[in-house]
Amino acid sequence: MRAALYVRVSTLDQNLDNQLDDLRKYVERRGWREAVEYADRASGAKDSRPFKRHAATLNRCLLES
């Protein structure tokens, strides 16, 4: 199985690395393969997050694997 990782922080002083490390370990423990990582640095109040723009690419990547 392939996994897509998505992390988000809402302020510039927060760090994405801890979230990504935890997700990578989770994927590894289950024997999954990581397909792609997406990270957003945006307020939850914003309606346009980069991940939304990449959703079609993500689906295609996971389906082609």
N, C-alpha and C positions, 0 to 999 in steps of 0.2 A: 504494500500500500504506500502511496505517496502522500505527503502532508504539505499543506501550505501554512506558513506561519505568519501571523499578523499581530503586531504590537502597536500600541499607541500611547503617547503621553500628551498631556494637555498644556504643559508649560515648558519653556526652554530650559529650565534648571533641572528637569527630570531626565533620567537616563533610560534609554531603551535596552541597554546591554543586559541588565539583570533579567528582564522579561524574555529576551531572546535566548539567553543561556538556559533558563528554566524550560522553555519550549523545546529547545534542541535536545535537552536531556530526556524530556518526556517522549519525544519522537524516537530517540535512540533506544530507550527502555522497551518500547513496544516493537522494535524491529522494523519500524517504518523507514522510508527514505524521504528526505526533505526535498521538495520540488522547488519551492520558491519562498522567499521572505519578503514581506511588505511591512513598512514601518511608517506611521503617521506621527507628525509633531503638529498637532492642531487642537484647538479648543473643541470640546464636545458640542458646543453651540453652533459651530460651522456646519453647513450642509454639504459642502463639497470637500470631501477628503480624497487624497490621492488614491487610496485603496479602491474607492468606488470606480475611479477611472480605469483601473487595471483589472477589474473583475472578469471581463471577457477574456483577457490574456491568461489569467489564472485558470479559468475553467478549461480553456483550450489546452494549456500545459498539462493539467492533471488528466484530462481525457486522452491525450496522446501518449501518455506513459504506459 
